[in-house]
Amino acid sequence: MPHYLPFNAEGWRGLVLAGWEDVFAKFDTWLAESEGARIVNLPSRQVWRTETPKGVVFVKVIYRASEVKGLLRGTFASLKWLLRPSRALATLRISESLLNAGFECPVPVLAARRRTRTGWPVDVFISAERRESNLSDQMSGLGRAEIESLLERVAVEMNRFHGSGFVHGDCIPPNLALIESGRLVFFDNDRTARAPWFRPRYAQRRNLIQFGYRLTRQLEEESYLDFFLKAYVGAGEGAAVGPGGTEYIVQAVRRRLRKGGGFN
């Protein structure tokens, strides 16, 4: 399992993967020189891919929690970001928990925070590249039997994920990948967390709704969602469908589809 050491350089404080300390010794310089084409380029965060002597990494710099419209909501979001603990460090910790529990995700390389002179926090999260195609791409061009075979394996892994007490922050096919061993890779774990003690199944059902909505929009057929949910429930005690059964999930997906204009 990965081993992390305290990181303290040029005002940045956090954790670094053992063996990577020298790469980030002059961290401001490294950040400036590593910048490549932006994968994400928003006022709240920037993401780019870069090469290092130890391999390819993805760099995410977070300036605030998210893009928020409206003065009141924007003010509240800013206060929340100002006061909350480091999101980068939280992402490292939950990724470490996933790996220790036998799940697959990109290995964190560094998580650090620094405050500006005005006290505003900026987070940096760096993770090692994983080369798998995401689940959305993996399903593209497949026939029904192949898609159902893939979804059955995804359902088993998602059941295991929920049964282990986790909830993903944005559980959609582009943030997942199925590998040859049958395991799922969980990407984009900024908001992945342990399920809350209060109504944990509710939070996990949101994952099923997120996944079902994007799955149905991509494949343009609700029968794939029905197949996935049956496989998820059939996989065992980790199922988070609740007393309403799978119909609650299906109805929630339908509402989202109507609100979002239907299929792609």
C-alpha positions as CSV (number, residue, x, y, z in Angstrom):
1,M,0.0,0.0,0.0
2,P,1.2,3.6,-0.6
3,H,3.1,5.3,2.2
4,Y,2.9,9.0,2.7
5,L,5.3,11.5,4.3
6,P,4.7,15.1,5.5
7,F,5.2,17.7,2.8
8,N,6.3,21.2,3.6
9,A,7.7,23.4,0.8
10,E,7.3,27.1,0.0
11,G,4.3,27.5,2.3
12,W,2.6,24.3,0.9
13,R,1.7,21.8,3.6
14,G,0.3,18.3,3.1
15,L,1.4,14.8,2.3
16,V,3.6,13.3,-0.5
17,L,4.0,9.8,-1.6
18,A,7.3,8.3,-0.3
19,G,9.9,8.5,-3.0
20,W,8.5,11.6,-4.7
21,E,9.9,14.2,-2.3
22,D,12.7,15.3,-4.6
23,V,10.4,15.8,-7.5
24,F,8.4,18.5,-5.6
25,A,11.3,20.1,-3.6
26,K,10.8,23.4,-5.4
27,F,7.1,23.1,-5.7
28,D,6.2,26.5,-7.1
29,T,8.7,26.2,-9.9
30,W,7.6,22.6,-10.6
31,L,3.9,23.7,-10.8
32,A,4.8,26.6,-13.2
33,E,7.0,24.4,-15.5
34,S,4.7,21.4,-15.5
35,E,1.7,23.2,-16.8
36,G,0.3,21.7,-20.0
37,A,-2.9,21.8,-22.0
38,R,-5.8,22.3,-19.7
39,I,-8.2,19.3,-19.4
40,V,-10.3,21.4,-17.1
41,N,-10.0,25.2,-17.1
42,L,-12.5,26.9,-14.8
43,P,-12.3,29.7,-12.3
44,S,-12.8,27.2,-9.5
45,R,-10.2,24.6,-10.7
46,Q,-7.7,23.7,-13.3
47,V,-6.5,20.2,-14.3
48,W,-3.7,19.2,-16.6
49,R,-1.6,16.2,-17.5
50,T,2.2,16.2,-17.3
51,E,5.2,13.9,-17.3
52,T,7.7,13.5,-14.5
53,P,10.8,11.3,-14.1
54,K,8.6,8.9,-12.1
55,G,5.8,8.7,-14.6
56,V,2.8,10.6,-15.9
57,V,0.6,12.5,-13.4
58,F,-2.6,14.6,-13.4
59,V,-2.4,17.9,-11.5
60,K,-5.6,19.5,-10.1
61,V,-5.4,23.0,-8.6
62,I,-8.5,24.0,-6.7
63,Y,-9.3,27.6,-6.0
64,R,-12.8,27.1,-4.6
65,A,-15.4,24.4,-4.2
66,S,-17.3,24.9,-7.4
67,E,-18.9,27.2,-9.9
68,V,-21.8,28.8,-8.1
69,K,-24.3,31.4,-9.5
70,G,-26.0,34.0,-7.4
71,L,-24.7,36.4,-4.8
72,L,-26.1,34.6,-1.7
73,R,-25.1,31.1,-2.8
74,G,-21.7,32.3,-4.0
75,T,-21.1,34.0,-0.6
76,F,-22.1,30.8,1.3
77,A,-19.9,28.7,-1.0
78,S,-16.9,31.0,-0.5
79,L,-17.3,30.9,3.3
80,K,-17.5,27.1,3.2
81,W,-14.4,26.9,1.1
82,L,-12.5,29.3,3.4
83,L,-13.4,27.4,6.6
84,R,-13.4,23.8,5.4
85,P,-10.4,21.4,5.7
86,S,-8.3,20.7,2.6
87,R,-10.2,19.0,-0.1
88,A,-7.0,17.7,-1.6
89,L,-6.0,16.0,1.7
90,A,-9.5,14.6,2.0
91,T,-9.2,13.1,-1.5
92,L,-5.9,11.5,-0.6
93,R,-7.3,10.0,2.5
94,I,-10.4,8.5,0.9
95,S,-8.3,7.2,-2.0
96,E,-6.0,5.6,0.5
97,S,-9.0,4.0,2.2
98,L,-10.3,2.7,-1.1
99,L,-7.0,1.1,-1.9
100,N,-6.7,-0.4,1.5
101,A,-10.2,-1.9,1.1
102,G,-9.2,-3.6,-2.1
103,F,-10.7,-1.1,-4.6
104,E,-9.0,0.5,-7.6
105,C,-8.4,4.2,-8.0
106,P,-5.6,6.5,-9.2
107,V,-2.8,6.5,-6.6
108,P,-2.4,9.9,-5.0
109,V,1.1,11.4,-5.3
110,L,0.7,14.7,-3.4
111,A,-2.0,16.6,-1.6
112,A,-1.2,20.1,-0.3
113,R,-2.8,23.4,0.7
114,R,-1.4,26.9,0.9
115,R,-3.1,30.1,1.9
116,T,-2.6,33.4,0.1
117,R,-1.7,36.5,2.0
118,T,-5.4,37.3,2.5
119,G,-5.9,33.8,4.0
120,W,-7.6,32.3,1.0
121,P,-6.9,28.5,0.6
122,V,-5.6,26.9,-2.6
123,D,-5.4,23.2,-2.8
124,V,-3.3,21.0,-5.1
125,F,-4.0,17.3,-5.7
126,I,-1.7,15.2,-7.9
127,S,-2.4,11.6,-8.8
128,A,-0.6,8.9,-11.0
129,E,-2.1,8.3,-14.4
130,R,-4.2,5.3,-15.0
131,R,-4.5,4.3,-18.7
132,E,-7.9,2.5,-18.7
133,S,-10.6,3.7,-21.0
134,N,-13.6,4.9,-19.0
135,L,-16.8,2.9,-18.8
136,S,-18.7,5.2,-21.2
137,D,-16.0,4.5,-23.9
138,Q,-15.9,0.8,-23.1
139,M,-19.6,0.5,-23.8
140,S,-19.5,2.4,-27.1
141,G,-20.1,0.3,-30.1
142,L,-20.9,-2.9,-28.2
143,G,-23.9,-5.1,-28.8
144,R,-26.6,-5.8,-26.2
145,A,-25.1,-9.1,-24.9
146,E,-21.7,-7.5,-24.5
147,I,-23.1,-4.4,-22.7
148,E,-25.2,-6.6,-20.4
149,S,-22.1,-8.7,-19.6
150,L,-20.2,-5.6,-18.7
151,L,-23.0,-4.1,-16.7
152,E,-23.4,-7.3,-14.6
153,R,-19.8,-7.0,-13.5
154,V,-20.2,-3.3,-12.8
155,A,-23.2,-4.1,-10.7
156,V,-21.4,-6.6,-8.6
157,E,-18.5,-4.2,-7.9
158,M,-20.8,-1.3,-7.1
159,N,-22.7,-3.5,-4.7
160,R,-19.4,-4.4,-3.0
161,F,-18.4,-0.7,-3.0
162,H,-21.6,0.3,-1.2
163,G,-21.5,-2.8,1.1
164,S,-18.0,-1.6,2.2
165,G,-19.5,1.7,3.3
166,F,-18.4,4.0,0.5
167,V,-20.3,6.5,-1.6
168,H,-18.9,8.1,-4.7
169,G,-19.3,11.8,-5.3
170,D,-20.1,11.6,-9.0
171,C,-20.9,8.0,-9.9
172,I,-21.3,8.2,-13.7
173,P,-19.8,6.0,-16.4
174,P,-17.0,8.5,-17.4
175,N,-15.7,8.3,-13.8
176,L,-15.5,4.5,-13.8
177,A,-13.6,1.8,-15.7
178,L,-13.9,-2.0,-15.7
179,I,-10.6,-3.8,-15.9
180,E,-9.8,-7.4,-16.9
181,S,-9.8,-8.7,-13.3
182,G,-13.5,-7.6,-13.1
183,R,-12.7,-4.8,-10.7
184,L,-14.0,-1.2,-11.1
185,V,-11.6,1.7,-11.1
186,F,-13.1,4.8,-9.4
187,F,-11.9,8.1,-10.8
188,D,-12.5,11.7,-9.7
189,N,-12.8,11.0,-6.0
190,D,-12.9,14.6,-4.8
191,R,-16.3,14.0,-3.2
192,T,-16.1,10.3,-2.6
193,A,-16.5,9.6,1.1
194,R,-17.6,7.1,3.7
195,A,-21.4,6.9,3.7
196,P,-22.8,9.2,6.4
197,W,-24.0,7.5,9.6
198,F,-27.4,9.2,9.1
199,R,-29.3,7.6,6.2
200,P,-26.3,6.0,4.6
201,R,-28.4,4.1,2.0
202,Y,-29.9,7.3,0.8
203,A,-26.5,8.7,-0.2
204,Q,-25.7,5.4,-1.9
205,R,-29.0,5.4,-3.8
206,R,-27.9,8.7,-5.2
207,N,-25.0,6.9,-6.8
208,L,-27.5,4.5,-8.5
209,I,-29.5,7.4,-9.7
210,Q,-26.4,9.2,-11.0
211,F,-25.2,6.1,-12.8
212,G,-28.7,5.2,-14.1
213,Y,-29.3,8.6,-15.6
214,R,-26.1,8.8,-17.5
215,L,-26.3,5.1,-18.6
216,T,-29.8,5.6,-19.9
217,R,-28.9,8.9,-21.7
218,Q,-26.0,7.2,-23.4
219,L,-27.7,4.0,-24.4
220,E,-31.1,5.6,-25.1
221,E,-32.9,2.6,-23.6
222,E,-34.3,2.1,-20.1
223,S,-34.0,-1.7,-20.3
224,Y,-30.3,-1.5,-19.6
225,L,-31.0,0.3,-16.3
226,D,-33.5,-2.4,-15.4
227,F,-30.9,-5.1,-16.1
228,F,-28.2,-3.3,-14.1
229,L,-30.4,-2.8,-11.1
230,K,-31.5,-6.4,-11.0
231,A,-27.9,-7.5,-11.2
232,Y,-27.0,-5.0,-8.4
233,V,-29.7,-6.3,-6.1
234,G,-28.8,-9.9,-7.0
235,A,-25.2,-9.3,-6.0
236,G,-25.9,-9.5,-2.3
237,E,-26.3,-7.5,0.9
238,G,-24.5,-4.5,-0.2
239,A,-27.5,-3.3,-2.2
240,A,-28.7,0.2,-1.3
241,V,-32.0,0.2,-3.1
242,G,-34.1,0.7,0.1
243,P,-37.6,-0.4,1.0
244,G,-39.0,1.1,-2.3
245,G,-37.0,-1.3,-4.3
246,T,-35.6,-0.6,-7.7
247,E,-38.8,1.3,-8.7
248,Y,-37.7,4.3,-6.7
249,I,-34.4,4.5,-8.6
250,V,-36.2,4.1,-12.0
251,Q,-38.6,6.8,-11.2
252,A,-35.9,9.2,-10.1
253,V,-34.0,8.5,-13.3
254,R,-37.1,9.2,-15.4
255,R,-37.6,12.5,-13.6
256,R,-34.0,13.5,-14.4
257,L,-34.5,12.5,-18.0
258,R,-37.6,14.6,-18.3
259,K,-35.9,17.6,-16.7
260,G,-32.8,17.1,-18.9
261,G,-34.7,16.8,-22.2
262,G,-34.7,13.1,-22.5
263,F,-32.1,11.0,-24.3
264,N,-29.0,12.4,-26.0
